[in-house]
Amino acid sequence: MWLGLFLALLGIVLLFVGVDAWVHFNIWQSRIKIGRYSNDQQWQQAIQIRAQSWLKNMPVTKLTDNSRLLLWDMLRGNYKRSTIQIWQKAALYIGLIDLAEATKNNELRVEVRNSIQGMFNADGTWKIKPKEMDWVMMSHAVIRIHGREFPEKFQPAFEETYALIQTLKGADGLIAYKKHMPNYRYVDTLGFICPFLTHYGLKFNKPEAIELAYQQIESFHQHGMMAQEFLPCHSYQTSTQLPVGLFGWGRGLAWYAYGLMDMYLALPQNHPYHSKLEEKIQRFVDSVLKFQNADGSWGWLIFDESSRKDSSTTAVLGWVLSALPHVLQNQKTNEALQKVKQYLQSVTLRNGAIDFSQGDTKAIGIHAQTFELLPFTQGFTLRMQAHMKYQTKE
């Protein structure tokens, strides 16, 4: 009896240790010969092929920072979460769409469209109804596709997404990130909703959607920005109107930049908010370039030179630099962009995956300390490449 119990316990221990060992071994071996790409074309092809493969089999973006007893997290449901996965996949779609349009790659266009169509019912509604903010980014990916009934066919799904956004509206008329935190306005929300709202408003003649997007950004400028530099905090509290959380959080800068730049690019030049957004972009770029590392990266906490480098922040800010209009380009921005590309190449695994992105944030002030794969990074790197190599800036 005791022998049987001992062997059973030993088997359980070995199983837990084996899972940890397997995960760590895979990470270790994947980084052998990292960053060895002989030219830009080889690198771009590698990251594109990896992104396309992930559409069929997404890597897990971990919810936990734990590096031990991972099987226990898996069994308790603390290892991954579907809402994290959805914005990862949305970024892949956005990046591949930009690349397909820039290169006029019809085969890639068809592949992306076919993949996306599987998420919808025949009547154009979502198969899985959006219940979290993260789904809005997926709607942004879909609404940007044109041709073969895109995006009109999926207007019912966009209406569902817009309705979700309305359920998150607070007393100030602006959008909360989560229903259970109605008194905070997160910088993440700018990236999640403003690009979609702008495209939705333009495509379906809903000026109130564009107005909501702009006011969400403008309110953050009033209450959530640093006094010394034009850089956002993680959030602000609506009743005190004071910033809450870290200033200089890298991916917070990325969410802010995504919302600001995508809204700017979507609006026609004669729109009254276009020039206002351009002014904000210039101020943001002037500030953020001061904290770029010598190797082209930005850290997860940009004011701390010793903080770990974050590929996700670097990829999004690289895309922003690549998408700048001519009037905002100069030698400094161009050199910074080239450094970004060189850094991202240096952290690309031999299978084309870009490594060392900060994991998912748990809450205000509780930031991940794991730096691994993030499809979000892959998508924005493809966007950067599309702008750098193929598109003429306005």
MOVENTA-V484817 format. One record per residue. N is the residue number from 1. PSI is psi in whole degrees, -180 to 180 (none if undefined). Layout:
# MOVENTA-V484817
n:N psi:PSI
n:N psi:PSI
This chain:
# MOVENTA-V484817
n:1 psi:-50
n:2 psi:-35
n:3 psi:-43
n:4 psi:-42
n:5 psi:-42
n:6 psi:-45
n:7 psi:-37
n:8 psi:-45
n:9 psi:-41
n:10 psi:-40
n:11 psi:-40
n:12 psi:-45
n:13 psi:-45
n:14 psi:-35
n:15 psi:-46
n:16 psi:-45
n:17 psi:-38
n:18 psi:-40
n:19 psi:-47
n:20 psi:-46
n:21 psi:-41
n:22 psi:-44
n:23 psi:-48
n:24 psi:-36
n:25 psi:-43
n:26 psi:-40
n:27 psi:-46
n:28 psi:-50
n:29 psi:-28
n:30 psi:-23
n:31 psi:-1
n:32 psi:131
n:33 psi:36
n:34 psi:143
n:35 psi:15
n:36 psi:81
n:37 psi:130
n:38 psi:-25
n:39 psi:168
n:40 psi:-40
n:41 psi:-42
n:42 psi:-42
n:43 psi:-48
n:44 psi:-42
n:45 psi:-40
n:46 psi:-45
n:47 psi:-31
n:48 psi:-47
n:49 psi:-40
n:50 psi:-42
n:51 psi:-43
n:52 psi:-39
n:53 psi:-33
n:54 psi:-24
n:55 psi:-31
n:56 psi:-27
n:57 psi:87
n:58 psi:135
n:59 psi:153
n:60 psi:127
n:61 psi:112
n:62 psi:141
n:63 psi:-31
n:64 psi:153
n:65 psi:-6
n:66 psi:143
n:67 psi:-2
n:68 psi:157
n:69 psi:43
n:70 psi:-33
n:71 psi:-36
n:72 psi:-42
n:73 psi:-41
n:74 psi:-44
n:75 psi:-32
n:76 psi:-3
n:77 psi:20
n:78 psi:9
n:79 psi:-38
n:80 psi:166
n:81 psi:139
n:82 psi:-34
n:83 psi:-32
n:84 psi:-40
n:85 psi:-33
n:86 psi:-38
n:87 psi:-20
n:88 psi:-48
n:89 psi:-37
n:90 psi:-42
n:91 psi:-37
n:92 psi:-46
n:93 psi:-46
n:94 psi:-45
n:95 psi:-44
n:96 psi:-36
n:97 psi:-47
n:98 psi:-43
n:99 psi:-41
n:100 psi:-42
n:101 psi:-41
n:102 psi:-36
n:103 psi:-1
n:104 psi:43
n:105 psi:94
n:106 psi:-33
n:107 psi:-41
n:108 psi:-40
n:109 psi:-49
n:110 psi:-42
n:111 psi:-44
n:112 psi:-45
n:113 psi:-45
n:114 psi:-39
n:115 psi:-43
n:116 psi:-39
n:117 psi:-24
n:118 psi:-12
n:119 psi:-3
n:120 psi:151
n:121 psi:170
n:122 psi:-28
n:123 psi:7
n:124 psi:7
n:125 psi:164
n:126 psi:137
n:127 psi:-44
n:128 psi:115
n:129 psi:133
n:130 psi:126
n:131 psi:-11
n:132 psi:156
n:133 psi:-34
n:134 psi:-30
n:135 psi:-22
n:136 psi:-35
n:137 psi:-35
n:138 psi:-38
n:139 psi:-36
n:140 psi:-41
n:141 psi:-44
n:142 psi:-40
n:143 psi:-16
n:144 psi:-8
n:145 psi:138
n:146 psi:151
n:147 psi:150
n:148 psi:53
n:149 psi:0
n:150 psi:143
n:151 psi:0
n:152 psi:-37
n:153 psi:-27
n:154 psi:20
n:155 psi:-40
n:156 psi:-37
n:157 psi:-39
n:158 psi:-35
n:159 psi:-38
n:160 psi:-40
n:161 psi:-43
n:162 psi:-38
n:163 psi:-39
n:164 psi:-45
n:165 psi:-41
n:166 psi:-33
n:167 psi:-17
n:168 psi:7
n:169 psi:133
n:170 psi:-174
n:171 psi:-24
n:172 psi:1
n:173 psi:4
n:174 psi:174
n:175 psi:128
n:176 psi:155
n:177 psi:-41
n:178 psi:149
n:179 psi:-33
n:180 psi:1
n:181 psi:64
n:182 psi:-15
n:183 psi:13
n:184 psi:144
n:185 psi:110
n:186 psi:148
n:187 psi:-30
n:188 psi:-38
n:189 psi:-31
n:190 psi:-41
n:191 psi:-38
n:192 psi:-42
n:193 psi:-34
n:194 psi:-42
n:195 psi:-45
n:196 psi:-48
n:197 psi:-39
n:198 psi:-50
n:199 psi:-41
n:200 psi:-45
n:201 psi:-40
n:202 psi:-43
n:203 psi:-38
n:204 psi:22
n:205 psi:56
n:206 psi:77
n:207 psi:-26
n:208 psi:-27
n:209 psi:-42
n:210 psi:-41
n:211 psi:-42
n:212 psi:-43
n:213 psi:-46
n:214 psi:-42
n:215 psi:-32
n:216 psi:-43
n:217 psi:-46
n:218 psi:-40
n:219 psi:-36
n:220 psi:-35
n:221 psi:-33
n:222 psi:-34
n:223 psi:-14
n:224 psi:15
n:225 psi:152
n:226 psi:145
n:227 psi:-40
n:228 psi:-34
n:229 psi:157
n:230 psi:70
n:231 psi:142
n:232 psi:154
n:233 psi:174
n:234 psi:-38
n:235 psi:176
n:236 psi:156
n:237 psi:133
n:238 psi:-33
n:239 psi:-41
n:240 psi:-21
n:241 psi:35
n:242 psi:147
n:243 psi:146
n:244 psi:128
n:245 psi:-166
n:246 psi:136
n:247 psi:144
n:248 psi:9
n:249 psi:122
n:250 psi:-52
n:251 psi:-22
n:252 psi:-42
n:253 psi:-38
n:254 psi:-45
n:255 psi:-43
n:256 psi:-48
n:257 psi:-39
n:258 psi:-49
n:259 psi:-44
n:260 psi:-51
n:261 psi:-41
n:262 psi:-36
n:263 psi:-43
n:264 psi:-46
n:265 psi:-31
n:266 psi:-35
n:267 psi:142
n:268 psi:154
n:269 psi:-24
n:270 psi:3
n:271 psi:139
n:272 psi:-23
n:273 psi:-11
n:274 psi:-50
n:275 psi:-33
n:276 psi:-41
n:277 psi:-38
n:278 psi:-41
n:279 psi:-41
n:280 psi:-39
n:281 psi:-44
n:282 psi:-44
n:283 psi:-41
n:284 psi:-47
n:285 psi:-42
n:286 psi:-39
n:287 psi:-47
n:288 psi:-30
n:289 psi:-23
n:290 psi:-21
n:291 psi:15
n:292 psi:135
n:293 psi:162
n:294 psi:-29
n:295 psi:3
n:296 psi:-9
n:297 psi:171
n:298 psi:145
n:299 psi:167
n:300 psi:-25
n:301 psi:101
n:302 psi:-21
n:303 psi:-13
n:304 psi:108
n:305 psi:-22
n:306 psi:-4
n:307 psi:152
n:308 psi:144
n:309 psi:139
n:310 psi:114
n:311 psi:-30
n:312 psi:-45
n:313 psi:-46
n:314 psi:-41
n:315 psi:-44
n:316 psi:-43
n:317 psi:-32
n:318 psi:-42
n:319 psi:-42
n:320 psi:-46
n:321 psi:-37
n:322 psi:-25
n:323 psi:3
n:324 psi:140
n:325 psi:161
n:326 psi:-37
n:327 psi:-22
n:328 psi:-3
n:329 psi:144
n:330 psi:-179
n:331 psi:-38
n:332 psi:-45
n:333 psi:-37
n:334 psi:-42
n:335 psi:-39
n:336 psi:-40
n:337 psi:-43
n:338 psi:-37
n:339 psi:-38
n:340 psi:-48
n:341 psi:-44
n:342 psi:-39
n:343 psi:-47
n:344 psi:-35
n:345 psi:-40
n:346 psi:-19
n:347 psi:21
n:348 psi:126
n:349 psi:166
n:350 psi:-18
n:351 psi:6
n:352 psi:-1
n:353 psi:135
n:354 psi:126
n:355 psi:174
n:356 psi:45
n:357 psi:141
n:358 psi:142
n:359 psi:-174
n:360 psi:137
n:361 psi:138
n:362 psi:-39
n:363 psi:178
n:364 psi:122
n:365 psi:-3
n:366 psi:93
n:367 psi:144
n:368 psi:147
n:369 psi:20
n:370 psi:142
n:371 psi:99
n:372 psi:-146
n:373 psi:144
n:374 psi:109
n:375 psi:-29
n:376 psi:-44
n:377 psi:-42
n:378 psi:-44
n:379 psi:-44
n:380 psi:-25
n:381 psi:-39
n:382 psi:-39
n:383 psi:-44
n:384 psi:-46
n:385 psi:-40
n:386 psi:-43
n:387 psi:-41
n:388 psi:-42
n:389 psi:-25
n:390 psi:-21
n:391 psi:145
n:392 psi:122
n:393 psi:146
n:394 psi:none
